[in-house]
């Protein structure tokens, strides 16, 4: 039992451990738990292996519904962003829909997809390898057949494809949302196929990291990548220390920074800063900032990466649909209303609510939020931001009262 083994290791370290001078006993336990989680998850991020000869050959294996085909395209997209020239191979000939899906994803990310609907998987894979070498692709990603369950036909087909391409990597895709079943699938494949790593799809739905801990502990295979959302860019290298931080509610600032660096438009950010300085920040700019945040992924995931934010919000559920409603309200305004929200009164408010499918209260809330944001930005631009924000939050620093001097006339009491 993975859970019992982890708890036993934590208990063994914690009982009788000398508390570090700068830590409380509680903090010391958290430190031990964090270190054990990192050790269980694999200590360090594991990169793809270097190819024996180009191209790097990757087999994606897994059951139907695990997110295997989508993960293949996400991996291709990530490698392309890293400067590689990937080629996808649609070798899941049992499911025509999987071939169509991979072709659509390939067009979307501008990565070639090798297809032969009438061929045999092994022959197809061999032809794809030849084509990749000919065209100069340096990574070949083969989306192999999936099944509803592990069977002999599936394993025989995988063996034939593997023999045809001699893979450098065999990555098993498992659905993190399936919990214990993810462990069973990983164990089943490991008994029949020589795996080099695991890809956890839908990890954003496994906030406590149960599947990540169990799969790594049971199989011993490193988790190399994780799918963290539905977007094609929601795919990241698996970092054990960052995952441990998320599990313990300590956030994941590094991933947040990487997301911002990848998706944030620098020119748009500079333009927004300039408008803040000039006090001309309007609802069009407000909408532009919302759209920048949306590119980074789910709002609930982003909040989870900020240390202490979930606890500060009382672990309240964050609904991404709220962002969609904000966008709908702003888009229902005229250019004049976006530039000067103060003109939005009764009739205009009702028209905007009807046009956005919301109500007058939602429009009022947005206008209030925008007013507060606008004021905060003006404060920051004027250099009085910190004090002003503290004051509005009811945290204005009060002067420390000093004890009155002896004999002070104000404090002297009349002798009776």
C-alpha positions in Angstrom: 0.0 0.0 0.0 1.6 3.2 -1.3 -0.1 5.5 1.3 0.9 3.3 4.3 4.5 3.1 3.0 4.7 6.9 2.7 3.2 7.5 6.1 5.6 5.0 7.7 8.6 6.8 6.2 7.3 10.1 7.4 6.7 8.7 10.9 10.1 7.1 11.1 11.8 10.4 10.2 9.5 12.6 12.4 9.5 10.7 15.6 12.5 11.7 17.7 13.7 14.2 15.1 15.4 17.2 16.6 13.5 20.4 15.7 15.6 22.9 13.8 16.1 26.1 15.7 14.2 28.3 13.3 11.3 26.0 12.8 8.3 25.1 14.9 7.5 21.4 15.4 4.6 21.8 12.9 6.8 23.4 10.3 9.4 20.6 10.8 6.8 18.0 10.0 5.8 19.8 6.9 9.4 20.0 5.9 9.7 16.2 6.3 6.5 15.5 4.4 7.6 17.8 1.6 11.0 16.0 1.3 9.4 12.5 1.4 6.8 13.5 -1.3 9.6 14.8 -3.5 11.6 11.6 -3.0 8.5 9.5 -3.8 7.7 11.5 -6.9 11.2 11.2 -8.2 13.4 14.0 -6.8 14.2 15.6 -10.2 12.6 16.3 -13.5 13.6 13.6 -16.1 14.3 14.7 -19.7 13.8 12.7 -22.8 16.7 10.5 -23.6 19.2 11.3 -26.3 18.5 9.3 -29.5 20.7 6.5 -30.7 20.5 8.0 -34.1 18.1 10.8 -35.4 15.2 11.1 -35.3 14.3 10.6 -31.6 11.7 7.9 -31.7 8.8 8.0 -29.2 6.0 5.5 -28.8 2.9 6.7 -27.0 1.0 3.8 -25.5 -2.1 3.6 -23.3 -5.7 2.5 -23.2 -8.6 4.2 -25.0 -9.8 7.3 -23.2 -6.5 7.9 -21.4 -5.8 11.0 -23.5 -3.0 9.3 -25.5 -3.7 10.9 -28.9 -4.1 14.4 -27.4 -1.0 13.9 -25.3 1.0 12.9 -28.5 -0.1 16.2 -30.1 0.7 18.2 -27.0 4.1 16.7 -26.8 4.7 17.5 -30.4 3.6 21.1 -29.8 5.9 21.4 -26.8 8.9 20.0 -28.7 8.2 22.3 -31.6 8.2 25.3 -29.2 11.6 24.1 -28.0 13.0 24.3 -31.5 12.5 20.7 -32.6 11.0 19.5 -35.9 8.5 16.8 -34.8 6.4 14.4 -37.0 3.3 12.7 -35.7 2.3 9.1 -36.8 -1.3 8.0 -36.7 -0.8 4.3 -36.0 -4.0 3.7 -34.1 -5.7 2.1 -37.1 -8.3 0.4 -34.9 -10.0 3.8 -34.5 -10.5 5.9 -37.6 -11.7 8.7 -35.2 -8.3 8.7 -33.6 -6.6 9.3 -37.0 -9.0 12.2 -37.8 -8.4 13.7 -34.3 -4.6 13.5 -34.8 -4.8 15.1 -38.3 -6.9 17.9 -36.9 -4.5 18.5 -34.0 -1.5 18.3 -36.4 -3.0 21.1 -38.6 -3.8 23.2 -35.6 -0.1 23.1 -34.3 1.4 23.0 -37.8 3.1 19.6 -37.4 3.0 17.0 -40.2 1.0 13.8 -39.5 2.0 10.6 -41.3 -1.2 8.6 -42.3 -1.9 5.4 -44.1 -5.4 4.2 -43.3 -5.1 0.9 -45.2 -1.7 -0.2 -44.0 -0.6 -2.4 -41.1 0.7 -0.5 -38.0 4.2 -1.9 -38.1 4.6 -1.2 -41.8 3.1 2.2 -41.3 5.6 3.0 -38.5 8.5 1.9 -40.6 7.4 4.0 -43.6 7.0 7.0 -41.2 10.5 6.6 -39.9 11.8 6.6 -43.5 9.8 9.7 -44.3 11.0 11.5 -41.1 14.6 10.8 -42.0 14.0 12.0 -45.6 12.3 15.2 -44.6 14.7 16.1 -41.7 12.3 15.6 -38.8 14.3 15.2 -35.6 11.5 13.7 -33.5 9.0 10.9 -34.5 6.0 10.5 -32.2 4.0 7.4 -32.9 0.4 7.3 -31.6 -0.1 3.5 -31.1 -3.3 1.5 -30.9 -5.5 1.8 -27.8 -7.9 -0.7 -26.4 -10.6 -0.7 -23.7 -8.4 -3.1 -21.8 -5.0 -4.7 -22.0 -5.1 -7.8 -24.2 -2.8 -10.0 -26.2 -3.7 -8.5 -29.5 -2.8 -5.0 -28.2 0.6 -6.2 -26.9 1.4 -8.1 -30.1 0.7 -5.0 -32.1 2.8 -2.9 -29.8 5.7 -5.4 -30.1 5.6 -5.3 -33.9 5.5 -1.5 -34.0 8.4 -1.3 -31.5 10.5 -3.7 -33.6 9.8 -1.6 -36.7 11.0 1.7 -35.2 13.3 0.6 -32.3 12.1 3.4 -30.0 14.3 5.6 -27.8 11.3 6.3 -25.5 8.1 4.3 -24.7 5.8 6.7 -22.8 2.7 5.3 -21.1 -0.2 7.7 -20.9 -2.5 7.2 -17.9 -5.5 9.3 -16.8 -4.8 10.8 -13.4 -8.5 11.2 -12.8 -9.0 7.4 -12.6 -7.1 7.1 -9.3 -6.2 3.5 -8.5 -7.2 2.3 -12.0 -4.3 4.4 -13.3 -1.9 2.3 -11.1 -3.5 -0.9 -12.4 -3.1 0.1 -16.0 0.5 1.2 -15.4 1.3 -2.1 -13.7 -0.3 -4.1 -16.5 1.7 -2.3 -19.3 4.9 -2.5 -17.3 4.6 -6.3 -17.1 4.4 -6.6 -20.9 6.3 -3.6 -22.3 9.6 -2.0 -21.4 8.5 1.5 -20.4 10.8 4.5 -20.2 8.4 6.9 -18.6 4.9 8.0 -17.9 2.7 10.9 -19.0 -0.1 11.8 -16.6 -3.0 13.3 -18.5 -5.7 15.4 -16.7 -3.4 16.0 -13.7 -5.2 19.3 -13.1 -8.2 17.2 -11.9 -6.1 15.3 -9.4 -5.4 18.2 -6.9 -4.0 15.8 -4.2 -1.6 14.1 -6.6 -2.8 10.6 -5.6 -2.2 9.1 -9.1 1.2 10.8 -9.5 2.4 9.4 -6.1 1.0 5.9 -6.7 2.1 5.4 -10.4 5.7 6.6 -9.6 5.9 4.4 -6.4 4.4 1.2 -7.9 6.1 1.2 -11.3 9.4 2.9 -10.6 9.1 4.7 -14.0 9.7 8.4 -14.0 6.8 10.7 -14.7 8.2 12.8 -17.6 5.2 15.0 -18.6 1.8 16.0 -17.3 -1.3 17.3 -19.0 -2.7 20.1 -16.9 -5.7 21.3 -18.9 -7.7 21.0 -22.1 -5.6 23.5 -24.2 -2.9 22.3 -26.5 -0.3 24.2 -24.5 -1.5 22.8 -21.2 1.4 20.3 -21.1 4.4 20.6 -18.9 7.6 18.8 -17.8 6.8 17.0 -14.6 8.7 18.6 -11.7 8.4 16.5 -8.4 9.3 19.4 -6.1 6.6 21.6 -7.7 4.0 18.8 -7.5 4.8 18.3 -3.8 4.3 22.1 -3.3 0.9 21.9 -4.9 -0.1 18.9 -2.9 0.8 20.7 0.4 -0.9 23.9 -0.7 2.5 25.7 -0.9 1.9 26.8 -4.5 4.1 26.5 -7.6 5.6 29.9 -8.4 8.1 28.7 -10.9 5.4 27.1 -13.2 3.4 30.3 -12.8 6.4 32.4 -14.0 7.1 30.0 -16.9 3.4 30.3 -18.0 3.6 34.0 -17.8 6.8 34.2 -19.8 5.4 31.9 -22.5 2.0 33.5 -23.0 2.3 37.2 -21.9 2.5 39.7 -24.6 5.3 42.1 -23.6 4.2 44.9 -25.9 0.7 44.7 -24.6 2.0 44.7 -21.0 4.1 47.8 -21.7 1.1 49.6 -23.3 -1.0 48.8 -20.3 1.7 50.2 -17.9 1.9 53.4 -20.0 -1.9 53.8 -19.8 -1.8 53.3 -16.1 0.7 56.1 -15.8 -1.4 58.4 -17.9 -4.6 57.4 -15.9 -6.3 56.4 -19.2 -6.7 52.7 -18.3 -10.2 51.8 -19.6 -12.5 48.7 -20.0 -10.8 47.8 -23.3 -7.5 47.5 -21.4 -9.3 45.6 -18.6 -10.6 43.1 -21.2 -7.1 42.8 -22.8 -5.6 41.9 -19.4 -8.3 39.3 -18.8 -7.6 37.7 -22.2 -3.9 37.6 -21.3 -4.7 35.7 -18.1 -7.0 33.3 -20.0 -4.0 32.3 -22.2 -2.2 31.1 -19.1 -4.9 28.5 -18.4 -7.6 27.8 -15.9 -8.0 30.5 -13.2 -8.5 28.0 -10.5 -5.2 26.3 -11.5 -3.4 29.7 -11.5 -4.7 30.5 -8.1 -3.5 27.1 -6.8 0.0 28.0 -7.9 0.2 31.1 -5.7 1.5 30.2 -2.2 -1.3 30.6 0.4 -3.9 31.8 -2.1 -6.3 28.8 -1.7 -6.2 29.1 2.1 -6.7 32.9 1.8 -9.8 32.4 -0.3 -11.1 29.9 2.2 -10.6 27.1 -0.5 -13.6 28.6 -2.3 -14.4 27.2 -5.6 -13.2 29.4 -8.5 -15.5 29.3 -11.5 -13.8 30.0 -14.8 -17.2 30.9 -16.2 -17.0 34.1 -14.2 -14.2 35.3 -16.6 -16.4 34.4 -19.6 -19.3 36.5 -18.0 -16.9 39.5 -17.5 -15.9 39.3 -21.2 -19.5 39.0 -22.4 -20.5 42.1 -20.3 -17.6 44.2 -21.7 -18.2 43.1 -25.3 -21.9 44.1 -24.9 -20.8 47.7 -24.3 -20.4 50.4 -26.9 -16.8 51.8 -27.5 -17.9 55.0 -25.8 -19.1 53.0 -22.7 -15.8 51.1 -22.5 -13.8 54.3 -22.6 -16.1 56.1 -20.1 -17.9 53.6 -17.8 -19.4 56.5 -15.7 -22.0 57.1 -18.4 -23.5 53.6 -17.7 -26.7 54.2 -15.9 -30.1 52.5 -15.7 -31.1 52.1 -19.4 -27.6 51.3 -20.6 -27.1 48.9 -17.7 -30.2 46.9 -18.6 -29.2 46.8 -22.3 -25.7 45.5 -21.4 -27.1 42.9 -19.1 -29.6 41.7 -21.7 -26.9 41.6 -24.4 -24.5 39.6 -22.2 -27.1 37.2 -20.9 -26.4 38.3 -17.3 -28.3 40.8 -15.0 -27.9 44.3 -13.7 -26.3 43.1 -10.5 -23.5 41.4 -12.5 -22.9 44.6 -14.5 -22.7 46.6 -11.3 -20.2 44.2 -9.8 -18.0 44.5 -12.8 -18.1 48.3 -12.8 -17.3 48.3 -9.1 -14.3 45.9 -9.6 -13.1 48.0 -12.5 -13.3 51.2 -10.5 -11.3 49.6 -7.7 -8.7 48.3 -10.2 -8.5 51.7 -11.9 -8.0 53.5 -8.6 -5.3 51.0 -7.5 -3.4 51.5 -10.8 -3.5 55.2 -10.4 -2.1 54.9 -6.9 0.7 52.6 -8.1 1.5 55.0 -10.9 1.6 58.0 -8.6 3.9 56.2 -6.1 1.3 56.2 -3.3 0.1 52.7 -4.1 1.1 50.7 -1.1 -0.2 53.1 1.6 -3.4 53.8 -0.4 -4.1 50.1 -0.9 -3.5 49.3 2.8 -5.8 52.1 3.7 -8.6 50.9 1.5 -8.2 47.4 2.9 -8.6 48.8 6.4 -5.0 48.2 7.2 -3.8 51.8 7.6 -0.8 51.8 9.9 -1.7 53.5 13.2 0.9 55.5 15.1 2.1 53.7 18.2 0.7 55.3 21.3 3.3 56.2 23.9 2.7 56.0 27.6 2.1 59.5 29.2 4.8 60.9 31.3 4.4 61.0 35.0 2.9 64.2 36.2 1.3 64.9 32.9 -1.7 67.2 33.5 -3.9 65.3 31.2 -3.4 62.0 33.1 -3.1 63.5 36.6 -5.8 62.4 38.9 -7.2 64.8 41.5 -6.5 63.6 45.0 -9.6 63.0 47.0 
